[in-house]
């Protein structure tokens, strides 16, 4: 079972990855410094440090599916 409190939804728009809101500062429509081709490496087991450009908060992405990024940090209350 995927730990929902550690997952955050994302969207791919025109080869850019966005989140609807930052889990730390709640800024809307944040463009992530991540490319869709990097998601393939993450899905195959490679971890990736993600620094949100809006507030410089950091999480490590452990896995990804077509809708959610799974991180090592609790991002929401279950």
N, C-alpha and C positions, 0 to 999 in steps of 0.2 A: 504494500500500500504506500502510495506517495504521501509524504508528510506535507499536507496542504499549507501549514503555517510557514513552510520554508520555500514555497513555490510562488512565482510571480508571473502573471500573464504578459505576453509580448505580441507584437504584430510586425510583420514584414511588409513594408510599403516601398516600392521602387528600389529594392535592394538595400534598404536601410531598416534597421531594427529600432522600434519604438516601444516604450511602455506608456500606458495611458496616464499613469501618475507615478511619481517617485515614492517608494515605500518609506523614505526617511523624511523628506521635506514637503511632500505632497505637491510638488510642481507638476503641472499638466504637460502631456505630450513630450516626453523626454527622449531625445535621440541618443541611443546607446553607442559607445565606441566599439562596435562589434559588427561583423559582417556575416551574412548568411552562410558563407562557406566555412566559417569558423564553427558554426553550429554542428557541422558534420564531425569535426574533431572532438567536440564536447560530447556528442552522442556516442562516440566510440571509446570514451573513457578518459579523455584528456581534461584536466581541470583548467579553469580560466579565471583570472582575477578580473573583476569588473568594477570600475570606479565610475560612479554616477557623475556626469559632468555638472549637474546642477548644484550639488552640495558636497561633492567629493567623498561621499560615504563609499565604503568598500565591502564587496561580498565576493566569495569564490563560487563560481558556477560549477556544480558537480555533474549535472546532466541537463538535457533539454529534450522536450518533445515538441510537436508542431504548435503547441499553444502556451506552454509554461517553461520557465527557467527554474531549475531546482538548485537552491543555494545551500550554503553551510550555515546561514544565519536565519533566525526566526524573523520573518517580515510582517507577520500579522498574528492576531490573536485567533486561536482555533475556536 
